[in-house]
Amino acid sequence: MLGHKRPFIVAAIPAYNEEKSIAKVILLTRKYVDVVIVGDDGSTDMTGEIARALNAIVIRNEKNKGKGYTLKKLFQEALKIGADTVVTLDADGQHDPNYIPKLIEPITKGQADIVIGSRYQGTPPDKISLYRRIGLRIIGLIHKPFIKGVKDTQSGYRAYTRKVVETLARELQTTGYGTETEQVYLAKKYNWRIVEIPVTITYETEKPSKKHPVRHATEILASLLKLVTHEKPLLLLGLPGTLLTLIGFASATYVVWMFNQTRYFSIPATLIAIAFTFTGILLIIASLILYTIANLRKHLAKAQETTK
């Protein structure tokens, strides 16, 4: 009886100025995968050179383009070399490569399309700084109404099936740190099965983050807002626009009523009426345009699936 063919596993590692940690990450990762690809995102140090010296495939951006942009290129390269399963992890040493077998296990067993290494389940709270715990909790609460069932939406330590990577390589739009959010959002859209397993994240690295926490969080939330607005424009833009327009009309009615009663023309109330009405109408128009575009995309996607 013939055994199952062993999946071809590729590790995709986005990196920006990680010359002090990239060698260790590559060497540990190679124990569990067939090929390591490093996305050198415009590094100004020896990150790319070290990766090449260790026989990793290196894809370089001449300028710093962002994690999402680099991941998309890594996914495209992984497909070119025939990856069956792709694992993504950070180059700064936060993600322990020894968890890779546990990450890919649900995929090889056919139990998941995406596996997320969850910090909430594995990393002890006292190992995560207070500001980071607060930030993760706030982001989690904001994500909850739109992305249900996933606790750690921001972990970049993940494993994917080839089917998922094919879609991500084609459809990912977020260029920065919001890419993890977009991936989970697409998973919900395409009904991909997501499994979370506990992992321990090491935050005691020399440079645990390339961006200020506030800027990092703002970028993630902006990405979520963009995704949700594109998918549900009538709810996110049309409803507020309608409310603002109604407030504007009510303010205008009040101005007319006051003038008829007192012959006093209120300039502040008039400006409020104009501002609310104008803003509301703009939001309504924008929501209708985005709604039309979203429907066109869905029809085109269905048409493409039918012709395949």
FINU-564187 format. One line per field, with one value per residue (C-alpha): residue in three letters; chain; x, y, z. Coordinates in nm, 3 decimals. Example, Ala and Ser with C-alpha at 12.3 -4.5 7.8 and 13.67 -1.06 7.14 Angstrom:
2
resn <- c(ALA	SER)
chain <- c(A	A)
xx <- c(1.230	1.367)
yy <- c(-0.450	-0.106)
zz <- c(0.780	0.714)
//
This chain:
308
resn <- c(MET	LEU	GLY	HIS	LYS	ARG	PRO	PHE	ILE	VAL	ALA	ALA	ILE	PRO	ALA	TYR	ASN	GLU	GLU	LYS	SER	ILE	ALA	LYS	VAL	ILE	LEU	LEU	THR	ARG	LYS	TYR	VAL	ASP	VAL	VAL	ILE	VAL	GLY	ASP	ASP	GLY	SER	THR	ASP	MET	THR	GLY	GLU	ILE	ALA	ARG	ALA	LEU	ASN	ALA	ILE	VAL	ILE	ARG	ASN	GLU	LYS	ASN	LYS	GLY	LYS	GLY	TYR	THR	LEU	LYS	LYS	LEU	PHE	GLN	GLU	ALA	LEU	LYS	ILE	GLY	ALA	ASP	THR	VAL	VAL	THR	LEU	ASP	ALA	ASP	GLY	GLN	HIS	ASP	PRO	ASN	TYR	ILE	PRO	LYS	LEU	ILE	GLU	PRO	ILE	THR	LYS	GLY	GLN	ALA	ASP	ILE	VAL	ILE	GLY	SER	ARG	TYR	GLN	GLY	THR	PRO	PRO	ASP	LYS	ILE	SER	LEU	TYR	ARG	ARG	ILE	GLY	LEU	ARG	ILE	ILE	GLY	LEU	ILE	HIS	LYS	PRO	PHE	ILE	LYS	GLY	VAL	LYS	ASP	THR	GLN	SER	GLY	TYR	ARG	ALA	TYR	THR	ARG	LYS	VAL	VAL	GLU	THR	LEU	ALA	ARG	GLU	LEU	GLN	THR	THR	GLY	TYR	GLY	THR	GLU	THR	GLU	GLN	VAL	TYR	LEU	ALA	LYS	LYS	TYR	ASN	TRP	ARG	ILE	VAL	GLU	ILE	PRO	VAL	THR	ILE	THR	TYR	GLU	THR	GLU	LYS	PRO	SER	LYS	LYS	HIS	PRO	VAL	ARG	HIS	ALA	THR	GLU	ILE	LEU	ALA	SER	LEU	LEU	LYS	LEU	VAL	THR	HIS	GLU	LYS	PRO	LEU	LEU	LEU	LEU	GLY	LEU	PRO	GLY	THR	LEU	LEU	THR	LEU	ILE	GLY	PHE	ALA	SER	ALA	THR	TYR	VAL	VAL	TRP	MET	PHE	ASN	GLN	THR	ARG	TYR	PHE	SER	ILE	PRO	ALA	THR	LEU	ILE	ALA	ILE	ALA	PHE	THR	PHE	THR	GLY	ILE	LEU	LEU	ILE	ILE	ALA	SER	LEU	ILE	LEU	TYR	THR	ILE	ALA	ASN	LEU	ARG	LYS	HIS	LEU	ALA	LYS	ALA	GLN	GLU	THR	THR	LYS)
chain <- c(A	A	A	A	A	A	A	A	A	A	A	A	A	A	A	A	A	A	A	A	A	A	A	A	A	A	A	A	A	A	A	A	A	A	A	A	A	A	A	A	A	A	A	A	A	A	A	A	A	A	A	A	A	A	A	A	A	A	A	A	A	A	A	A	A	A	A	A	A	A	A	A	A	A	A	A	A	A	A	A	A	A	A	A	A	A	A	A	A	A	A	A	A	A	A	A	A	A	A	A	A	A	A	A	A	A	A	A	A	A	A	A	A	A	A	A	A	A	A	A	A	A	A	A	A	A	A	A	A	A	A	A	A	A	A	A	A	A	A	A	A	A	A	A	A	A	A	A	A	A	A	A	A	A	A	A	A	A	A	A	A	A	A	A	A	A	A	A	A	A	A	A	A	A	A	A	A	A	A	A	A	A	A	A	A	A	A	A	A	A	A	A	A	A	A	A	A	A	A	A	A	A	A	A	A	A	A	A	A	A	A	A	A	A	A	A	A	A	A	A	A	A	A	A	A	A	A	A	A	A	A	A	A	A	A	A	A	A	A	A	A	A	A	A	A	A	A	A	A	A	A	A	A	A	A	A	A	A	A	A	A	A	A	A	A	A	A	A	A	A	A	A	A	A	A	A	A	A	A	A	A	A	A	A	A	A	A	A	A	A	A	A	A	A	A	A	A	A	A	A	A	A	A	A	A	A	A	A)
xx <- c(0.000	0.144	0.186	0.069	0.295	0.480	0.371	0.627	0.658	0.788	0.865	0.804	0.983	0.935	1.239	1.348	1.689	1.714	2.083	2.125	1.847	1.784	2.055	1.919	1.562	1.659	1.869	1.597	1.322	1.507	1.483	1.109	1.061	1.191	1.266	1.306	1.216	1.313	1.144	1.407	1.186	1.443	1.683	1.984	2.189	2.317	1.982	1.963	2.329	2.313	1.999	2.161	2.473	2.249	2.097	1.761	1.576	1.577	1.326	1.423	1.225	1.451	1.254	1.065	0.716	0.557	0.486	0.169	0.333	0.629	0.410	0.216	0.541	0.653	0.326	0.367	0.722	0.614	0.356	0.617	0.839	0.548	0.460	0.183	0.193	0.332	0.440	0.491	0.692	0.877	1.249	1.315	1.307	0.967	0.827	0.987	1.033	1.008	0.628	0.618	0.528	0.229	0.126	0.121	-0.032	-0.399	-0.335	-0.170	-0.460	-0.710	-0.859	-0.778	-0.706	-0.529	-0.360	-0.279	-0.021	-0.225	-0.053	-0.365	-0.348	0.027	0.217	0.196	0.040	0.339	0.561	0.363	0.410	0.113	0.075	0.083	-0.178	-0.403	-0.350	-0.423	-0.736	-0.868	-0.799	-0.962	-1.278	-1.300	-1.248	-1.504	-1.823	-1.670	-1.435	-1.594	-1.441	-1.074	-0.907	-0.565	-0.633	-0.290	-0.050	0.177	0.282	0.063	0.039	-0.167	-0.281	-0.185	-0.549	-0.545	-0.207	-0.328	-0.609	-0.390	-0.125	-0.391	-0.623	-0.426	-0.443	-0.309	0.058	0.130	0.069	-0.304	-0.237	-0.316	-0.657	-0.725	-0.629	-0.878	-1.143	-1.086	-1.103	-1.451	-1.548	-1.436	-1.536	-1.183	-1.141	-0.926	-0.764	-0.571	-0.300	-0.114	0.236	0.476	0.591	0.921	0.897	1.241	1.408	1.629	1.368	1.029	0.850	0.949	0.672	0.538	0.255	-0.003	0.088	0.089	-0.258	-0.391	-0.269	-0.440	-0.770	-0.760	-0.716	-1.018	-1.229	-1.133	-1.219	-1.554	-1.646	-1.584	-1.790	-2.074	-2.083	-2.455	-2.410	-2.084	-2.143	-2.505	-2.659	-2.447	-2.505	-2.880	-2.869	-2.656	-2.889	-3.192	-3.019	-2.937	-3.298	-3.420	-3.175	-3.292	-3.654	-3.570	-3.404	-3.713	-3.945	-3.741	-3.733	-4.111	-4.164	-3.907	-3.777	-3.431	-3.209	-2.963	-2.636	-2.482	-2.788	-2.789	-2.421	-2.488	-2.779	-2.568	-2.268	-2.473	-2.680	-2.381	-2.175	-2.470	-2.543	-2.175	-2.169	-2.487	-2.348	-2.016	-2.201	-2.407	-2.098	-1.908	-2.214	-2.236	-1.863	-1.888	-2.178	-1.992	-1.692	-1.911	-2.074	-1.734	-1.598	-1.897	-1.855	-1.488	-1.571	-1.833	-1.588	-1.318)
yy <- c(0.000	0.334	0.604	0.961	1.199	1.427	1.792	2.040	2.297	2.649	2.908	3.271	3.525	3.901	4.088	4.448	4.523	4.194	4.108	4.018	3.759	3.637	3.367	3.194	3.211	3.060	2.780	2.680	2.704	2.489	2.192	2.170	2.297	2.221	2.577	2.911	3.232	3.567	3.889	4.160	4.468	4.733	4.657	4.886	4.628	4.277	4.097	3.991	3.894	3.675	3.502	3.427	3.294	3.046	2.934	3.095	3.233	3.611	3.847	4.209	4.532	4.821	5.041	4.957	4.865	4.719	4.375	4.313	4.402	4.175	3.883	3.895	3.865	3.579	3.395	3.439	3.301	3.007	2.911	2.930	2.676	2.439	2.487	2.267	2.434	2.778	2.889	3.257	3.382	3.697	3.746	3.910	3.592	3.648	3.333	3.005	2.784	2.473	2.522	2.470	2.096	2.183	2.460	2.241	1.934	2.044	2.120	1.787	1.613	1.807	1.980	2.342	2.582	2.836	2.770	3.065	3.055	3.219	3.435	3.439	3.065	3.015	3.322	3.389	3.733	3.842	3.798	4.056	4.424	4.609	4.849	4.556	4.361	4.666	4.728	4.366	4.367	4.689	4.571	4.238	4.408	4.626	4.325	4.110	4.235	4.185	3.887	3.631	3.310	3.416	3.534	3.635	3.816	3.984	3.693	3.664	3.310	3.109	2.810	2.797	2.544	2.601	2.682	2.968	3.097	3.109	3.344	3.556	3.595	3.732	3.933	4.082	4.462	4.576	4.673	4.728	4.557	4.526	4.229	3.974	4.135	4.121	3.754	3.664	3.875	3.688	3.361	3.448	3.555	3.224	3.003	2.884	2.677	2.851	2.667	2.841	2.660	2.792	2.927	3.122	3.452	3.602	3.980	4.013	4.087	4.387	4.551	4.393	4.641	4.858	5.110	5.316	5.117	5.389	5.411	5.033	5.005	5.290	5.116	4.790	4.958	5.164	4.841	4.685	4.995	4.989	4.620	4.647	4.966	4.796	4.490	4.669	5.028	5.078	4.995	5.177	5.482	5.485	5.462	5.743	5.947	5.910	6.012	6.318	6.419	6.391	6.604	6.857	6.871	6.904	7.192	7.364	7.322	7.475	7.775	7.837	7.796	8.035	8.294	8.276	8.314	8.582	8.718	8.623	8.438	8.212	8.189	7.918	7.695	7.747	7.649	7.337	7.245	7.292	7.101	6.802	6.781	6.813	6.555	6.317	6.334	6.274	5.965	5.831	5.881	5.716	5.419	5.368	5.383	5.135	4.909	4.905	4.828	4.547	4.388	4.414	4.240	3.959	3.911	3.910	3.659	3.430	3.466	3.371	3.065	2.958	2.983	2.782)
zz <- c(0.000	-0.106	0.161	0.131	-0.056	0.185	0.140	0.010	0.290	0.235	0.504	0.408	0.627	0.576	0.708	0.751	0.903	1.093	1.043	1.412	1.420	1.064	1.066	1.377	1.248	0.911	1.062	1.311	1.050	0.797	1.034	0.962	0.605	0.257	0.144	0.320	0.136	0.287	0.180	0.226	0.254	0.158	0.442	0.479	0.670	0.585	0.619	0.255	0.227	0.538	0.412	0.075	0.245	0.426	0.091	0.147	-0.154	-0.118	-0.275	-0.229	-0.239	-0.332	-0.092	0.226	0.103	0.416	0.558	0.357	0.027	0.105	0.216	-0.109	-0.306	-0.082	-0.143	-0.518	-0.504	-0.286	-0.548	-0.824	-0.652	-0.588	-0.221	-0.081	0.261	0.350	0.698	0.777	1.072	1.176	1.126	1.462	1.669	1.831	1.671	1.779	1.468	1.688	1.678	1.299	1.321	1.543	1.304	0.996	1.163	1.132	0.764	0.684	0.858	0.647	0.951	0.862	0.577	0.799	1.132	1.359	1.636	1.911	2.172	2.387	2.441	2.476	2.594	2.971	3.037	3.247	2.941	2.744	2.827	2.975	2.680	2.436	2.635	2.641	2.269	2.175	2.389	2.235	1.881	1.963	2.089	1.778	1.552	1.732	1.559	1.215	1.262	1.492	1.620	1.598	1.918	1.788	1.461	1.458	1.498	1.195	1.287	1.051	0.820	0.500	0.243	-0.119	-0.203	0.048	-0.068	-0.428	-0.323	-0.094	-0.361	-0.592	-0.368	-0.078	-0.091	0.247	0.224	0.594	0.927	0.864	0.634	0.908	0.955	0.582	0.570	0.844	0.675	0.348	0.539	0.657	0.305	0.150	0.444	0.509	0.822	1.083	1.373	1.652	1.845	2.151	2.092	2.309	2.162	2.275	2.312	2.467	2.137	2.064	1.839	1.910	1.684	1.390	1.453	1.741	1.907	1.842	1.475	1.451	1.603	1.388	1.073	1.174	1.256	0.936	0.741	0.912	0.847	0.479	0.444	0.620	0.433	0.099	0.198	0.382	0.252	0.313	0.681	0.744	0.524	0.412	0.759	0.913	0.598	0.632	0.998	0.922	0.639	0.867	1.130	0.859	0.742	1.102	1.159	0.841	0.946	1.283	1.113	0.898	1.196	1.411	1.133	1.090	1.463	1.551	1.219	1.348	1.101	1.290	1.097	1.329	1.295	0.919	0.892	1.099	0.873	0.559	0.701	0.821	0.504	0.271	0.463	0.485	0.113	0.031	0.253	0.095	-0.256	-0.156	-0.003	-0.319	-0.541	-0.320	-0.302	-0.681	-0.712	-0.454	-0.642	-0.972	-0.816	-0.686	-1.027	-1.200	-0.948	-1.008	-1.382	-1.356	-1.145	-1.400	-1.691	-1.513)
//
